[in-house]
């Protein structure tokens, strides 16, 4: 009656063993580390070479490290203390960035888990800690929405100039005046024709006719809907760009989210180098498409120091020199999307670009006039340009769909697409609030949170053991297994633990013990009704199950609502809360029942249960 089959006991044991292993990394803490990552969008970090250079630079400086680790985007060296970490940072910085004015790599201070390598090999990693527990930096960025609209108006000025030239409509000048674009004409007939041409291809502009002395003019302003769309796109693009940049800092679980209509919150847990973080966030980058100067002898002349007027000397990814014209034919503002894929003809890796309407017209003209010539795509960052790719133009390309292919792997195609999408900020931003939380404050929060959970657990354990005796002890063991499994799940999912998350853990303990109270009281009730001890155990667990399930499901629904509609700390609380409900169901029903079965299951003639005082009617 009260025996589990062997497979079920083994399953419970394996689950608890798994929980113990995946909880272990959280007890080792973190140690100082130095991280090296690429500082330029077009420069890819080679892990093998980077590890060798780090080892050589540390050996030359006489600095001992506690291990070198590499991932897809960075190399990290672990050290015993912060003093060694700072010395190592200086040594690595000199080795990787000999020219301090033009750094090629980002060398940043970081923290790494101190857990043994065998735990890391099985992906047993510690939970991420939020800003309030780990320390770090908090920025509030103000997005210049007017700047985004102004940027669009400047682009519109050039578009209208190109459009009227293509349609052979003469004008007396086009200029941006404040929040509008003014086009002047000599006569009313040309003005009317221009209005018809512009209105046919651009629905985002409101056109108003007027006169300026003897001249006729059209005043074009963006519609309210167009302005709203531009501002929303600018905010989304800026958030995406910030995500790409912060990857260079190797921050675990950064928080980058919109606040209000024009602000972005950035939280970087574990980052203490505020200057480095501000430098990364404030970086400006623009994408440019230029033609390559392939005229005979020009490249050889440039390599000898005689660079032809109107050109600049660059290097391709493979290191081959490239002479590029200074004239910019297209900018990244015209690029709406870039995705990796494959060439439809030879199935080689390729990058597929999508241009807006104006960009498609310009690109069609450029490719038609420069067939069999090379076109360079550059990323301009901090005033310095890097060639992303330089394909040959094979034919006229229309329709706004562009393909870049040839001599690239699938990984390079993915990287190139990311570079082209990341590009630049769609609107300027400024830091209006900056806050640094030291690691000591984070450690204090962890200590207080740990103590509150520990004392809550001890108080519950004392009460349960005193009131329910042996069954109370079983409940406490089940409660401990619940806590073990919850921490293991959070670690496995690499969830971020914050102070609200610790509050959710404390709440989970109270809810989990409630299920055991229901079971114990149900067993007592069966004993009062005259059931035998073995029957009382079986009936108590079976009949309490429905009540426990109902209460946990309703609580889980509330938790899911918090998870779906909440944000920030509320969402962090909800994640721990929902996972805690699932683990409490397992521990309260299966683990506690398994322990009771092991204690009482083999006793055929059981006369009494150690479940505390059972009050019977009439006594």
N, C-alpha and C positions, 0 to 999 in steps of 0.2 A: 504493500500500500504506500509506504513512504520510502521508496527506494528509486533512485535514478538509474537508468541503464549506464553501462560503462562509458559509452560514447558521449553521453551528455555530461558526465563528470569530467571527462577528458576535455570536452569543448569548453566548459567553464574554466578549467585550469589553464588551458592554452590562451583564452581571452585575457585572463588575469596576468599571465606571464607576458603577453604582448603589451598589456597596459604598463607593466613595470618597466619593460625595456624602453618603450617610447616616452616614458615619464623621466627616465634617468637623465637625459641631457639637460633638463632644466635645473638640476642640482649642481652642475659644474660651473655655472656662471659664464662670464665673458672676460676676455683679456684684450689688451691694446693690440692694434694691428695697423699696418700701413697698406693702402690699396693703390695699385697702379692701373689706370685705364686710359683708353685713347682720349686725347684732348681735342682731336680734330675729326670732323664728320667723315672725312675721306681716308683717315688712317686707321687701319685695322690692327688690333693688338695680337701678335703671335705669342701664344701662351708659353711655348717651349723656349723661344728666344728670350722672352721677358723674364722668365724664372731664372735663366742663366745669368742675365744681366743683373738682376736683383741680388743673386748670390755673390757675384763678383764684386758688386759695389759694397755690400755688407762686409765681405771678407777683407776688402781693401781698407775699410774704416775700422776693422777689428770689432765688429758688432755681431753678437750671437743672436740667432733667431730660434723660435720654437716650432718652426714648420712653415712651409710655403704651400699655398693652395691656389688653384686656378679654376676659373669657370669660363663661360662663353665670352665674357666681355672684360674680365679683369684678372689680375694676379694679386694675391694678398699674402703678406708676411706677418706672422704672429710673434709677439714679444712678451717678456715677463712683466715689464712695468712701463709706465708712461715716459720715464726719463729715457729709457732705451728706445722707445717708440719715436720720440722727438728727434733723437740723434739719427736714427735710421731714416726718418723722413728726409732730413737734410742730405744725407748721403745718397739716397735713391733719387732725390730731386736733381742733384748735380749730374748723376749718371744718365738720367733719361732726358733732362732738359738743359743741355749745355748753354743754349741761348735763352736766358730768362725772359727776354722781351718777346720771344715767339715760342712758347712751350708747346711741344707736340703731345705731351702726356699729362694727365691729371694725377697728381700724387697727393692723396688725401688721407687724413687720420680716420681710423674706423675701429670697430670692435668685432671680434670673432668669438664664437663659442669655444670654450675650453674643454669640451667633451672629447673623449678618446676617438681615435680614428675609426675603430671598428664600429662605433655607433653611427658615425657619419657615413660609413660605407653602406649601411643598411637604411640610409635616409632617416635615421632617428635624430631629428634636429630639435632644438629648443623652440618654444613659442617666441614669436615676435613680441616685443614689448612696446607699448605706445609711448608717446612723448611724455606723458605724466609719470611713467614708471622708469623710463630709460634715460630721460634727459634729451636735449637736442635743441633745435631752433624752430621757431614759428614765425612765418612771414604772412602779412596781409598785403596783397598787391592790388593796386587800383589800375584798371584797364582804361586807357584813354579812348573812349568810344567816339568822341569827336575826331580824334586822329584817324580812326578806322574809316569814318565817312569821308574825311578830307583825302585820305589815300585813294579811296575809290573815285572821288571827283577828279583827282589829278590823272588817274588812269582814263577816266571818261573823256577828259579833254583831249588826250592823244587819240582815243578811239574815234571821236567825232571828226578830228582833223583827217584821219585816214579814211573814214567813211565818205566824207564830202569830196575828198580828192578822187576816190574810186568812182563816185557817181558823177564826177565832173561838175560839181556845184561850187561856184566861186564864192569865197567869203572874204571879208575885210579884216579878219582876225578872230582868234579863239583864245579865251583866257578864263581862268577861274577867279571869281570874285566872291570871297567869303564862302558861303555854303551853296553856291550856284556856279554854273558854267555859262558864260556869255559869248554868243556867236554874232558877229556883226556882218551886215550886208549893205550893198550899194543901192538896192532897189527892193520893192515889196514883192515883186514876182519871184526873185531868187529866194527871198525869205520864206515865202509860202512853199516853194519847192523843197527847200531844206527841211522845213517842218514835216513835210510828207515823208521825206527820205528817213529822217531820224525816227519819227514815230513808227515807221514800218518795221524797224529792226530793234528798237529799244523800248520795252514796256515799263522800265524802271524810272523813266524821266517824265516830269511834268514840264510841258513847254508853254511859255507865255510870250506872246509877241509884244513888241514895243518899239520905241524910237529913241535914239540918242542924237539929238541935233538933226543933221541931214542923214545920218545913218539909220538903217533899220536893224533891229536886233532880236535874237531869240534868247530868252533866259531859261536855262534848263536846271531844274532842281530834282533831287531824288524824292520819290514818293515816300510817304510814311512807312508803307509796308517794306519797301526796298531798304530804307534805313534800319528798320528793325531786323531784317534778315541779315544785313551786313554786320550789325553789332552782335547778333547771336553767333554768326559764323566766326567772327573775330574772337569771341570768348572761347568757343569750342577749339579753335585752332591753337590759341595760346595755351590752353590746358594740355592739349596733345603735345605741343612743342616742349612744354615744361616737363612732361613725363619723360620724353626722350633725353632731355638734358640731365635730369636728376639721376637717370640710369648711370651716368658717368661717376656719380658719387657713391654708387653701390649701396644706397640706403635701403634697408629692409622695410618694406611696407610703408612707403611715403604716403602722406595724405595730401591729395591735390584735388580740391573741389570748389565749385562755384559758391559764392556767398552774395546774395542779392543779385542785382542786375548787372553790376560792372566790377565785381571784386572776386579775387581768387585767394583761397586760403592754402598755404603750403606749410606742411609740418614734416620735418625731417628728423625722426627719432635716431639718436645715437650720434648725430653730427655735432661736433664741438667747434669745428673750423668754420666760423661764421663768414669770414672774408672769402674763403673758397666757395662757400654755398652762394653768397651774393654774386660772385664773379660768374658762376655757372648760370644763375637765374637771369642775370642781366645781359647775357651774351646776345649779340645781334647777328643774324645770318640772312643772306639773300641768295636766291638762285638766279643765275644768269645763263642765257644761251647766246653764244657768239660763234662766228665763223672762224675757221682755222686758215691761216695764211700758208698755202701750199705752193706759192710761186717759187720757181727754181732759184736756188742759191740763197733764199731769204733765211732759212733756218740755219744754214752753215754760217752765214754772216752774223746772225744773232748769237750763235754759240761762241763766236770770236769777240763778242762784246759790242758789235755794231747792230743794235736792234733797230729794225726799220721803223720809221715814224708810224704811229697809229697801231702798234702791235705790242704785245707783252709775251714774255717767255715763261712757260709753265712746264710741268712734268706730268705725264700720265701715271696711272696706277703702277704700271710695270717699270717706271723710271725713265721711259723714253721722253726726250725733250719735245715740246710742242709750242709752236708759235701761234698765238691767238690774237685776233683783231680786238681792239679796245671797244669798238662799237657794239653795244648790246642790242640784239635784235628782238629778244623776248625775255621777260623776267618771270620769276616763280609766282607772281600774282595771277598769272593767266593759267596756272596749273590747278586743276580741281581735284585730280586724283592720280595716283601712281600705284600700280599693282604688279607683283611678279607673276610670270606665266611662262608660256612656251611659244616659239615661233610656229605659226600654222603650217609652214612649208617643210622646214627641216627639223622641227621639234626640238630645237636648241633653246636653252633658257633665255628669256627675254623680259623686258620691263615694258608694260603697257601704260601709256600716259593719256590722260584726258584733259583737253584744254577747253576754256570757255569760248564763247562765240567770237569775241574779238581776237583772242589768241589763235583760234583756228584759222581765221582769215590771214593773220600775219604769217603764221607758220606755212600756210599753203603758198603764199607769195615767195617766201624765202626758199622753200624747198624746190619750187618750180624754177627759180633763177639760179640755183646752185647745185644741180644734179652732178653726182660723182665728186663732190667736194665734201670735206669733213666739217662737222659741226660739233663744237665743244660745249658741254654742260658743266658749268662751274658753280661752286658753292663759295660765296664770299663771306668770310668770317673774321671779325676784328681787323678789317681792312686788308686781309690777305686772302688770295684766291686759291682754291684747290680744284683740279679737274676731276669730276666724278666719272665721266665717260666722254669719248669723242668718236661717235659713229660716223660712217660714210653715208651721205644722202644718195639713195639709189633711185628714187623717183619722187614726183610731186606727191605730197601728203596732205589730203584734205579731210574734212569731216571732224576735225578735232581729236581724232584717235591716232596716237603716235606710238610706234614700237621701237625700242632700243634693243639691239641684239648683237651677237658676235663676240666670241672669245670671253665668255663669262660663264661661271658655274651657277647652279641654282641658288647657292648661298649668296653669291655676289649679286645675283638679280634681286634677291630679297633685301639685301643691304642697300642696294642702289635705290630701290623703290622706297625704302624707309627714309633715306636721305632726301629724296625729292619731295616726299610728303611732309617731312619734318620742317625742312626749309627754314623759314623765318617767322617771327611773330607777326600776326595779322594786324596788331595794334600795339602802340607803345604801352609800357607798364612802368609803374613806380612803386617802390616799397613804402607803404604809409604806416606800417606797424611792424616792429621787429622785437621778438622776445626770445631770450635764451633761458632754457631750463637746465641747470647743472646736473651732472650725474649723481651728486650727493643728495639732491632733493628727490630725484627719482628713486634712489636707494632707500631713502627714508619712507617714501610712499609704499615701496614694496614691503619694507619691514612692518609698517603699520597694517597693511593689507594682510600680510601673512599672519601676524599676531591676532588680528581680529578673527580670521578664519580658524586659526588654531584654538583660540580660547572658546570660540563658539562650538567647535568640534568636541573639546574636552568637557564643556558644560553639558552637551547633549549626551556624551558617553556616560558621564556620572549619573545623570538622571535615568537613562535607559537601563543601566546595570543595576541601579538601586531599585527601580520599580518593576522591571521584568526579569531580573536575575540572569539566568543563562540565556534566555531568549533575548534579553537586552544586549548581552555580549555579542550574540549572533548578529543582531541589528547593527551594532557598532562596527563589526567587521565588514558587513555588507555596505555600510556607509563609507568606510575607508576605501573599499573597492570601487565605489561610485566615484569618489574623488580621484582615485588613481586613473580610472578609465576616462574621466572627463579631461584631465590634464593631458593624457596620452592622445586623445582625439584632437584637442586644440593644437598639440605639437605636430601631429601627423598632417593636419590641414594647414599648418603654418598660419594659424589665425593670430591676430594681434590682440594681446591682452592689455586692457587699460584699467583704470580704477573702477569704472562702472562694471567691467568684467569681473573684477574681484568681488564686487558687491553681488553680482549674479551667482558666483560660486557659493558665497555664504547663503544666499537665498535657496540655492539648489540643495544644500545640506539640510535645511529645514524642511523642504518639500520631500526630500528622499526619506527622511526619518518618519515623516507622516505616514508613508505607505507601510512601513514596518509597524507603526503603532496600530494601524487598521488591522493588519494581519494578527498581531498579538492579541488585540481586544476581541477579534473574531474567534480565535482559539479559546480564549477565556470564556466567551459566551457559549461555545459548544460544550465546554467542560461543565458549566453551570447547568446546562440542559441535560446532563447525564451521559454525554457521549464518552466513549473510551478515549484514553490519551492519543492513541494512534489515529482513531477516527477524527478526533478534534483537530489534529494537525492537518490531515488531508482536507477536511471540510473547511477549516479556517482559511487555508491558502486558496482553495478553489472559489469560495464565496467572496473573499476579499478582492479577488482579481478584477471582477467587473467594476467595483467601486473605484479601485485604483486606476483602472484604464479610463473610466469616464472623467475622473478628476484631472488626470494628466493630459488627456486629449483636449479638454477645454482650455487648460493652461497653455498647451502647445499652440492652439489657435491664436491666443492672445500674443504669444511670443512671435509667431510668424507674421502677425500684423505689424508688430514693432519692427521686425526685420525688413518687411517690404516697404513700409511707409516712413520708417525712421532714418536718421542719418547721424554720422559722427558717433558720439558716446552712446546714444540710444541704440544704434545698430550694433555696437560692440557688446552692449548689455544683452541684446536679443540673441546674438549668436551663442554666447555662453549659456544663456537661459534655455534655449531650445535643445542644445546638445546635452545639457544637464538633465533635462526631462527624460531623454532617451536612455542615458546611462543609469538614471535612478530606477527606471522600469526594470532594466536588466538586473541590477544589483539587488533591489528590494524583493524581486520575485524569484529569480533563478539562483542567485548566489546565496541568499539567506535560506531558501528552501533546500539547496544542496547541502549546506552546513548542517541544518536540522536533520536531514536524512542521514548524514554520516554519523550524527550523534545518537539518534533514536531509531533509525530505520531497521537495525539488526536485532532490536530488542522486541521479542514476540510478546512477552508478558510485561508490559509497561504499566505500572500502577500510578505513576505520578510524573508531572512535568515541572521543571524548574522555571516557572513563568510568573512567579510572584504570587501574592495573595489572591485567591479566586473567591469572590464573595458570592455565596449561594443564597437564594431566597429562603427566609425563615430562620437563618442562622444569626 
